[in-house]
Amino acid sequence: MASVLLTGFEPFGGERVNPSWQAVSLLTGRRHDTVAVELPCVFSRSLVTLRDAIDEYRPDLVICVGQAGGRPDVTPERVAINLIDARIPDNAGSQPVDVPVIPGGPNAYFTTLPVKACVTGIKDAGLPASVSHTAGTYVCNQVFYGLMHLLDNDFPGVRGGFVHVPYTPEQAARTTAPSLAVHRSAEALEIIVDTALSVTEDLSTPAGTLH
């Protein structure tokens, strides 16, 4: 049986919870082929923790998940860029601006997840989803880029990518932001896992996109 590593983040930016960690924890609790690891929202530690997890579990598939407050959809990310430009400090108080994730690395990496097929499957299940072409320039993008760099250089044959999930209703209650219940985000992530394990060639037809 294929093994899957899922990661989510600790809370950041003053939040008490992070739906990415809540959703992957919920999903892992009902699947025997997955493990979940919580990543620190700290630039200096996130990729070290991710590398340690891949070394320990030797998964066939890695899906990192983050919170995208303000987005209405579950959004598989298509491309990671070699740039950190933090709009707020991380949980250790660091706020890098205009620095590369990996000095000397490629400008960008594309996911190896079938993101269009994933979005189609999620929408067919009645859940909101779209393909995103920007993972931002904060720790989420750092982890996405770092993951793809690791897989490309040190773990050939392992597929991976990044997914953003919306706020929970509890987080969004004090704002006008859209939200999605944690169990629904977990359902969408399970569709992504199943699709990534079964689909090797992504769809060539247009899918909903987030620009």
Phi, psi and omega in degrees: 000136178296147178250144186233129173258123175248139175234148171226172183254154168291162177300151178210170175063028179088356179284152178268342179224165172228117184297338178296315178289321178299317184289316181290327177295317179297315181295315181296330180294343181242008177231135181274350183261008183237151169231152181236139178228132178271126178265143174286143175273065185219121185304320186283348186239340189299312184286331175296315179296318179297314180299317179300320181293318179294319177299320184287314189263342179046058184284163172272338184216136177235124176234114177266141186232140179223169179268133174235083179298129182106338177277141180272344189246160161283126190233099168299132183271141183263327187217139175248140181247154184275064184209134168245126179214081192285125178280335177224159176295153173282186184288354174255005179087007180271140181221074180294145180228128175056048176234153180283154171293311179234107179304129180081359180283169176302157179298328184202160171231142172265148175300157170251013171275147176280078193296324180291319177295323177298313180297318178300316179296319180295315181294324177297335178273004177083019180250152182282132181204151173201157175281135176251141177252012174213123176264013180080199179224025181256204186294329178301310179295322177302315180292318178300309180297314180299321177300310184294327176294317177299312182295321181293325187260326190240342183228064182299141180093344177273130179267153181194168178180189186227145179226136173257141175241153181287173169305156166282162176303326180294320178293320185281349185299331182265007179228186173257013183287149174290167183209169176212134180299147184302319182294332176286321174298320178296322177298318178296318179296324178294322176297320178297315179300309182298320180293316181295329179282339186248341184249122179258332178248122182288161177297146177259000178271156180299146174233162176304137183233153172244124184262000000 
